[in-house]
Amino acid sequence: MNIVVVGLSHKTATVEIREKVAFAPTHMDKPLRELVALEDITEGIIVSTCNRVEIYATTRDIAGGMARIKRFLADYHHIPMETLEPHLYSHHGEAAIRHVFRVAASLDSMVVGEPQILGQIKTAYGYAAEYKSSGIILNRFLHKAFSVAKRVRTETKIASSAVSVSFAAVELAKKIFGDLSDKTVMLIGAGEMCELAAKHFLNNGVRGVMVTNRTFERAVKMAEEFDGKAVNFEELFDHLHKADIVLSSTGAPHHIIGPKDVEEVIRRRRQKPMFFIDIAVPRDIDSRVNKVSNVYLYDMDDLQGVVATNLEQRNREAQKAEGIIDQEIGQFFKWLSTLDATPTIVALRGKFEEVRQAELEKTLANWKDLTPEERKRLEACTAAIVNKLLHQPTSLLKRAGQGGRTDLYVDALRNLFDLEMTAQTTETEELGELEE
């Protein structure tokens, strides 16, 4: 049984293509049922995010299975195959395992180290478990992917530095002030960048948010969103001294805050430090503000420099993460390789146990004067004999499976002992055999 991956991502497809192939997260029952109904596809999971759509599946027919999954994606979304196929990638075996481990660890993300993808894969796995489209192999595989991602985050600093302008502003504020829990943020402007920065600041515990904008209604709307206070733009300098952190992003063609303004604000604050973040282009805040005592001013170039440095650090940490993934691939592939031998091991044990029980019952039927304790000892003795007889062939089969050489031994044992492969080889039995 082979693991295969078929999908597309921000690296191979534009957003226009990705949105056409996306699956609605609240309606996964139908696509998952159709996926595992495909010929020779035994298990399946669908991961659908804004940056990628991927299918993880198991099949004995690698080429045929991947071709059927591609056709499924095209047919399900009513996209001509010739339009979709150039954007698709496919992996099988060790390459598939590596790909999923890298995706879960956020090494394949648009922003390396972002935490959202792991939660999205866990959600996709939850749907597969709910609708019973995953089984022994993908269950084990996804749990291993989750543990790999956790190892990467624990043993590297891949997610420890800010790689967006808005979050870099928060990180700089924390370096200046330390604890942000008693700090107030003033947003000058009500655009997307200000909104995103406000979310980051609130997530990092700031006490409150004030919002001002030339259009007061927009300031009110954003302030309500963050449970903050709206300020009339004309009254900006009446309230600026209340802010510890000021983030400005307006469309003004000239400076709206100069050094004289800030000197007065600092005087009213009794020289308590202030942090100004100017992400407007052209700039809202005169660069000479940075010369005022107890004032820190960063503009867009400063923030992008921080982001670039942090991205370099993340890329260095990503190399460490790749090493972790190399280790984990070997462990999982070793387990996967033993699965071909597992049904034979279970059937062989079952055959010996059947013979043991039959012969023991014959013996006990003619041995009437045995005490319960003696019967128990005889039961244990025969069980021990069977276990010792089976130890060597069982170990040999497992070692052969890890080396990918099971066929010769499996065929020989099946013929020698006339073993039947039945549905009685349950998931629990398989895992139990493999983890002894």
C-alpha positions as CSV (number, residue, x, y, z in Angstrom):
1,M,0.0,0.0,0.0
2,N,1.4,3.4,-1.1
3,I,0.9,6.9,0.1
4,V,0.3,9.4,-2.7
5,V,-0.1,13.2,-2.7
6,V,-1.8,15.1,-5.5
7,G,-2.4,18.9,-5.3
8,L,-1.6,22.5,-6.2
9,S,-0.4,25.4,-4.1
10,H,0.6,29.1,-4.3
11,K,3.9,27.9,-5.9
12,T,2.1,26.3,-8.9
13,A,-1.2,28.0,-9.3
14,T,-2.6,31.6,-9.2
15,V,-5.3,32.5,-6.8
16,E,-7.8,32.4,-9.7
17,I,-7.0,28.7,-10.2
18,R,-6.8,27.9,-6.5
19,E,-10.2,29.3,-5.7
20,K,-11.8,27.1,-8.5
21,V,-10.3,24.0,-6.9
22,A,-11.1,24.8,-3.3
23,F,-13.5,22.6,-1.3
24,A,-16.0,24.2,1.1
25,P,-14.9,23.2,4.6
26,T,-18.5,22.7,5.8
27,H,-19.4,20.3,3.0
28,M,-16.6,17.7,3.0
29,D,-18.8,14.6,3.3
30,K,-19.6,14.4,-0.4
31,P,-16.1,14.9,-1.8
32,L,-14.5,12.5,0.7
33,R,-17.1,9.8,-0.1
34,E,-16.4,10.2,-3.8
35,L,-12.7,10.2,-3.3
36,V,-12.5,6.8,-1.5
37,A,-15.1,5.4,-3.9
38,L,-12.5,5.8,-6.7
39,E,-11.0,2.5,-8.0
40,D,-8.1,1.3,-5.8
41,I,-8.2,4.4,-3.5
42,T,-8.6,2.9,0.0
43,E,-8.1,6.0,2.2
44,G,-8.3,9.7,1.5
45,I,-7.9,13.2,3.1
46,I,-8.6,16.5,1.5
47,V,-6.7,19.6,2.6
48,S,-8.2,22.9,1.3
49,T,-6.8,26.3,2.3
50,C,-6.4,29.6,0.6
51,N,-2.9,28.7,-0.5
52,R,-3.2,25.0,-1.3
53,V,-5.5,22.2,-2.2
54,E,-4.0,18.7,-1.6
55,I,-5.3,15.1,-1.5
56,Y,-3.5,12.5,0.6
57,A,-4.5,9.0,-0.3
58,T,-3.4,5.3,-0.2
59,T,-3.4,3.0,-3.2
60,R,-1.7,-0.1,-4.5
61,D,-1.7,1.3,-8.1
62,I,0.6,4.4,-7.8
63,A,0.3,5.7,-11.4
64,G,-3.3,4.8,-11.8
65,G,-4.3,6.1,-8.4
66,M,-2.7,9.5,-9.0
67,A,-4.3,9.7,-12.4
68,R,-7.7,9.0,-10.9
69,I,-7.3,11.6,-8.2
70,K,-6.3,14.2,-10.8
71,R,-9.4,13.3,-12.8
72,F,-11.5,13.5,-9.7
73,L,-10.3,17.1,-9.0
74,A,-11.1,18.2,-12.5
75,D,-14.5,16.5,-12.7
76,Y,-15.6,17.5,-9.2
77,H,-14.9,21.2,-9.9
78,H,-15.9,21.1,-13.6
79,I,-12.5,22.2,-14.8
80,P,-11.1,20.8,-18.1
81,M,-8.2,18.5,-17.3
82,E,-5.9,20.3,-19.8
83,T,-6.5,23.5,-17.8
84,L,-5.9,22.0,-14.4
85,E,-3.1,19.5,-14.9
86,P,-0.3,21.9,-15.6
87,H,-0.8,23.3,-12.1
88,L,-0.8,19.9,-10.3
89,Y,2.1,18.2,-8.6
90,S,2.1,14.6,-7.4
91,H,4.3,12.6,-5.1
92,H,4.4,9.0,-3.9
93,G,6.3,6.9,-1.3
94,E,9.1,8.7,0.5
95,A,8.6,11.9,-1.5
96,A,4.9,12.0,-0.4
97,I,5.9,11.5,3.2
98,R,8.5,14.3,3.0
99,H,6.1,16.7,1.3
100,V,3.3,16.3,4.0
101,F,5.8,16.6,6.8
102,R,7.2,19.8,5.3
103,V,3.7,21.2,4.8
104,A,2.7,20.5,8.4
105,A,5.9,22.0,9.7
106,S,5.2,25.1,7.6
107,L,8.4,24.7,5.5
108,D,6.3,24.9,2.3
109,S,4.2,27.8,3.3
110,M,4.2,31.3,1.6
111,V,5.6,32.6,4.9
112,V,7.9,29.9,6.4
113,G,7.0,29.2,10.0
114,E,3.4,30.5,9.9
115,P,1.3,28.5,12.4
116,Q,-2.0,28.4,10.6
117,I,-1.3,25.4,8.2
118,L,-1.0,22.9,11.0
119,G,-4.4,23.7,12.4
120,Q,-5.8,23.5,8.9
121,I,-4.4,20.0,8.3
122,K,-5.8,18.9,11.7
123,T,-9.2,20.2,10.6
124,A,-9.0,18.3,7.3
125,Y,-8.0,15.2,9.2
126,G,-10.9,15.7,11.6
127,Y,-13.3,15.6,8.6
128,A,-11.7,12.5,7.2
129,A,-12.0,10.8,10.6
130,E,-15.6,11.9,11.0
131,Y,-16.6,10.6,7.5
132,K,-14.4,7.5,7.9
133,S,-12.4,8.2,4.8
134,S,-9.1,7.7,6.6
135,G,-7.8,4.4,8.0
136,I,-4.8,2.7,9.6
137,I,-2.2,4.2,7.3
138,L,-3.4,7.8,7.0
139,N,-4.4,7.9,10.7
140,R,-0.8,6.9,11.7
141,F,0.6,9.2,8.9
142,L,-1.2,12.4,10.0
143,H,-0.5,11.8,13.6
144,K,3.2,11.5,12.8
145,A,3.0,14.7,10.7
146,F,1.5,16.5,13.7
147,S,4.3,15.3,16.0
148,V,7.0,16.3,13.4
149,A,5.5,19.8,13.2
150,K,5.6,20.0,17.0
151,R,9.2,18.8,17.1
152,V,10.2,21.5,14.5
153,R,8.5,24.2,16.6
154,T,10.1,23.0,19.8
155,E,13.6,22.4,18.5
156,T,14.0,25.3,16.1
157,K,13.2,29.0,16.2
158,I,11.3,28.9,12.9
159,A,8.3,30.8,14.2
160,S,10.0,33.1,16.7
161,S,10.5,36.3,14.7
162,A,8.1,38.6,13.0
163,V,7.9,38.4,9.2
164,S,5.1,40.8,8.5
165,V,5.3,44.6,8.8
166,S,2.4,44.8,11.2
167,F,3.7,42.1,13.5
168,A,7.2,43.5,13.3
169,A,5.8,46.7,14.8
170,V,4.4,44.7,17.7
171,E,7.8,43.0,18.2
172,L,9.6,46.3,18.3
173,A,7.1,47.7,20.8
174,K,7.7,44.8,23.0
175,K,11.5,45.4,22.8
176,I,11.0,49.0,23.8
177,F,8.3,48.6,26.5
178,G,8.6,45.0,27.5
179,D,5.1,44.3,28.9
180,L,2.3,45.8,26.8
181,S,-0.5,45.2,29.2
182,D,-0.6,48.8,30.5
183,K,-0.1,50.4,27.1
184,T,-2.5,52.2,24.8
185,V,-2.3,52.3,21.0
186,M,-3.4,55.2,18.8
187,L,-4.3,54.3,15.2
188,I,-4.1,57.2,12.8
189,G,-6.0,55.9,9.7
190,A,-8.5,53.2,9.4
191,G,-7.1,51.1,6.5
192,E,-6.2,47.4,6.3
193,M,-2.7,47.8,7.6
194,C,-3.9,49.7,10.7
195,E,-6.6,47.1,11.3
196,L,-4.1,44.2,11.1
197,A,-1.7,45.9,13.4
198,A,-4.4,46.6,15.9
199,K,-5.3,42.9,15.9
200,H,-1.7,42.0,16.6
201,F,-1.4,44.5,19.4
202,L,-4.6,43.3,21.1
203,N,-3.4,39.7,20.8
204,N,-0.3,40.8,22.6
205,G,-2.3,42.3,25.5
206,V,-2.4,46.1,25.0
207,R,-4.8,47.9,27.4
208,G,-6.7,49.9,24.9
209,V,-7.0,51.3,21.3
210,M,-7.9,54.7,20.1
211,V,-8.7,55.3,16.4
212,T,-8.8,58.5,14.4
213,N,-9.5,59.0,10.7
214,R,-10.4,62.0,8.5
215,T,-13.7,60.2,7.9
216,F,-15.0,59.9,11.5
217,E,-17.5,57.2,10.6
218,R,-14.7,54.8,9.6
219,A,-12.9,55.6,12.9
220,V,-16.1,54.7,14.8
221,K,-16.5,51.5,12.9
222,M,-13.0,50.3,13.6
223,A,-13.0,51.4,17.2
224,E,-16.2,49.4,17.7
225,E,-14.5,46.3,16.2
226,F,-11.7,46.6,18.8
227,D,-13.8,47.8,21.7
228,G,-11.8,51.0,21.5
229,K,-12.5,54.8,21.4
230,A,-13.0,56.9,18.2
231,V,-11.3,60.3,18.1
232,N,-12.1,63.2,15.7
233,F,-9.2,63.8,13.5
234,E,-9.3,67.5,14.3
235,E,-8.8,66.6,18.0
236,L,-5.8,64.3,17.4
237,F,-3.3,66.4,19.4
238,D,-5.8,66.7,22.3
239,H,-5.6,62.9,22.8
240,L,-2.1,61.9,21.5
241,H,-0.5,62.2,24.9
242,K,-2.7,59.4,26.1
243,A,-1.1,57.0,23.6
244,D,2.1,55.0,24.3
245,I,2.2,53.6,20.8
246,V,1.2,55.5,17.7
247,L,0.7,53.8,14.4
248,S,0.0,56.1,11.4
249,S,-1.1,55.1,7.9
250,T,-3.0,57.9,6.1
251,G,-3.0,59.0,2.5
252,A,-1.9,62.5,3.4
253,P,0.5,64.1,0.9
254,H,2.5,65.8,3.6
255,H,3.6,65.2,7.3
256,I,0.8,65.3,9.8
257,I,3.1,65.1,12.9
258,G,6.2,67.1,13.3
259,P,8.9,67.4,16.0
260,K,7.3,70.5,17.7
261,D,4.1,68.5,18.0
262,V,5.8,65.6,19.6
263,E,7.9,67.7,22.0
264,E,4.6,69.1,23.4
265,V,3.1,65.7,23.6
266,I,6.2,64.3,25.5
267,R,6.0,67.3,27.9
268,R,2.4,66.5,28.7
269,R,3.4,62.9,29.3
270,R,6.1,63.9,31.8
271,Q,8.8,62.4,29.5
272,K,7.3,58.9,29.5
273,P,8.5,57.1,26.3
274,M,6.5,57.0,23.1
275,F,6.8,54.6,20.1
276,F,5.8,56.0,16.7
277,I,5.3,53.6,13.7
278,D,4.9,55.3,10.4
279,I,3.8,52.8,7.7
280,A,2.5,55.5,5.3
281,V,4.0,56.3,1.9
282,P,4.5,59.2,1.7
283,R,5.4,59.4,5.4
284,D,3.0,60.9,7.9
285,I,5.6,61.7,10.5
286,D,8.6,63.9,10.1
287,S,11.9,61.9,10.5
288,R,13.2,64.6,12.9
289,V,10.7,63.3,15.5
290,N,13.2,60.6,16.1
291,K,15.5,63.2,17.7
292,V,13.0,64.1,20.4
293,S,14.1,62.6,23.8
294,N,12.2,59.5,24.8
295,V,10.7,59.1,21.4
296,Y,11.3,56.1,19.0
297,L,10.3,56.4,15.4
298,Y,10.3,53.6,12.8
299,D,9.1,54.0,9.2
300,M,8.3,51.4,6.5
301,D,11.9,51.0,5.5
302,D,12.9,50.3,9.1
303,L,10.2,47.7,9.5
304,Q,11.0,46.0,6.2
305,G,14.6,45.8,7.3
306,V,13.5,44.0,10.5
307,V,11.3,41.7,8.4
308,A,14.2,40.9,6.0
309,T,16.5,40.1,8.9
310,N,13.9,37.9,10.5
311,L,13.2,36.1,7.2
312,E,16.9,35.3,7.0
313,Q,16.8,33.9,10.5
314,R,13.8,31.8,9.7
315,N,15.5,30.4,6.6
316,R,18.5,29.4,8.7
317,E,16.1,27.6,11.2
318,A,14.4,25.9,8.3
319,Q,17.6,24.1,7.5
320,K,17.5,22.6,11.0
321,A,13.9,21.7,10.5
322,E,14.8,19.8,7.3
323,G,17.2,17.7,9.3
324,I,14.5,16.8,11.8
325,I,12.2,15.8,8.9
326,D,14.9,13.5,7.4
327,Q,15.0,11.7,10.7
328,E,11.3,11.3,11.0
329,I,10.8,10.1,7.4
330,G,13.1,7.1,8.2
331,Q,11.1,6.1,11.2
332,F,7.7,6.4,9.5
333,F,8.9,4.7,6.3
334,K,10.2,1.8,8.4
335,W,6.8,1.3,10.0
336,L,5.0,1.6,6.6
337,S,7.3,-1.0,5.1
338,T,6.3,-3.6,7.7
339,L,2.6,-3.4,6.8
340,D,2.8,-5.8,3.9
341,A,4.0,-8.5,6.3
342,T,1.4,-7.8,9.0
343,P,-1.6,-9.8,7.7
344,T,0.6,-12.8,7.2
345,I,2.0,-12.5,10.8
346,V,-1.6,-12.2,12.2
347,A,-2.8,-15.2,10.1
348,L,0.2,-17.3,11.1
349,R,-0.4,-16.6,14.8
350,G,-4.1,-17.3,14.3
351,K,-3.3,-20.7,12.6
352,F,-1.0,-21.8,15.4
353,E,-3.4,-20.6,18.1
354,E,-6.2,-22.6,16.4
355,V,-4.1,-25.8,16.5
356,R,-3.0,-25.2,20.1
357,Q,-6.6,-24.7,21.3
358,A,-7.9,-27.8,19.4
359,E,-5.1,-30.1,20.7
360,L,-5.4,-28.7,24.3
361,E,-9.1,-29.3,24.4
362,K,-8.6,-32.9,23.2
363,T,-6.0,-33.5,26.0
364,L,-8.1,-31.9,28.7
365,A,-11.2,-33.9,27.7
366,N,-9.4,-37.1,28.6
367,W,-7.6,-35.7,31.7
368,K,-10.4,-35.4,34.2
369,D,-8.5,-35.2,37.5
370,L,-6.6,-32.0,36.8
371,T,-7.1,-29.1,39.2
372,P,-8.0,-25.6,37.9
373,E,-4.5,-24.5,38.8
374,E,-2.9,-27.4,36.8
375,R,-5.1,-26.6,33.8
376,K,-4.1,-23.0,34.0
377,R,-0.4,-24.0,34.0
378,L,-0.9,-26.4,31.0
379,E,-2.6,-23.5,29.1
380,A,0.3,-21.2,29.8
381,C,2.9,-23.8,28.9
382,T,1.3,-24.5,25.4
383,A,0.9,-20.8,24.8
384,A,4.6,-20.2,25.6
385,I,5.6,-23.0,23.2
386,V,3.6,-21.4,20.4
387,N,5.1,-18.0,21.1
388,K,8.7,-19.4,21.1
389,L,8.1,-21.2,17.8
390,L,6.7,-18.1,16.2
391,H,9.2,-15.7,17.5
392,Q,11.9,-16.3,14.8
393,P,9.6,-16.3,11.7
394,T,7.7,-13.2,13.0
395,S,11.0,-11.3,13.6
396,L,12.3,-12.3,10.2
397,L,9.1,-11.1,8.5
398,K,9.3,-7.7,10.2
399,R,13.0,-7.3,9.3
400,A,12.3,-8.3,5.7
401,G,9.4,-5.8,5.6
402,Q,11.7,-3.0,6.8
403,G,14.0,-3.8,4.0
404,G,11.2,-4.0,1.4
405,R,11.8,-7.8,0.8
406,T,8.6,-9.4,2.1
407,D,7.2,-11.1,-1.0
408,L,9.4,-14.2,-0.9
409,Y,8.8,-14.9,2.8
410,V,5.1,-14.1,2.7
411,D,4.4,-16.4,-0.2
412,A,6.4,-19.2,1.4
413,L,4.6,-19.0,4.7
414,R,1.2,-18.7,3.1
415,N,1.8,-21.9,1.1
416,L,3.6,-23.8,3.8
417,F,0.8,-23.3,6.4
418,D,-2.1,-22.8,4.0
419,L,-2.9,-19.4,5.4
420,E,-6.0,-17.5,4.5
421,M,-6.0,-13.7,4.5
422,T,-9.4,-12.6,5.9
423,A,-11.0,-9.4,7.1
424,Q,-10.2,-10.5,10.6
425,T,-6.9,-8.7,10.4
426,T,-8.2,-5.6,12.1
427,E,-6.5,-2.2,12.6
428,T,-6.1,-3.0,16.3
429,E,-4.4,-6.3,15.6
430,E,-2.1,-4.8,13.1
431,L,-1.0,-2.0,15.3
432,G,-0.6,-4.4,18.2
433,E,1.6,-6.8,16.2
434,L,3.8,-4.0,14.9
435,E,4.3,-2.3,18.3
436,E,5.2,-5.4,20.3
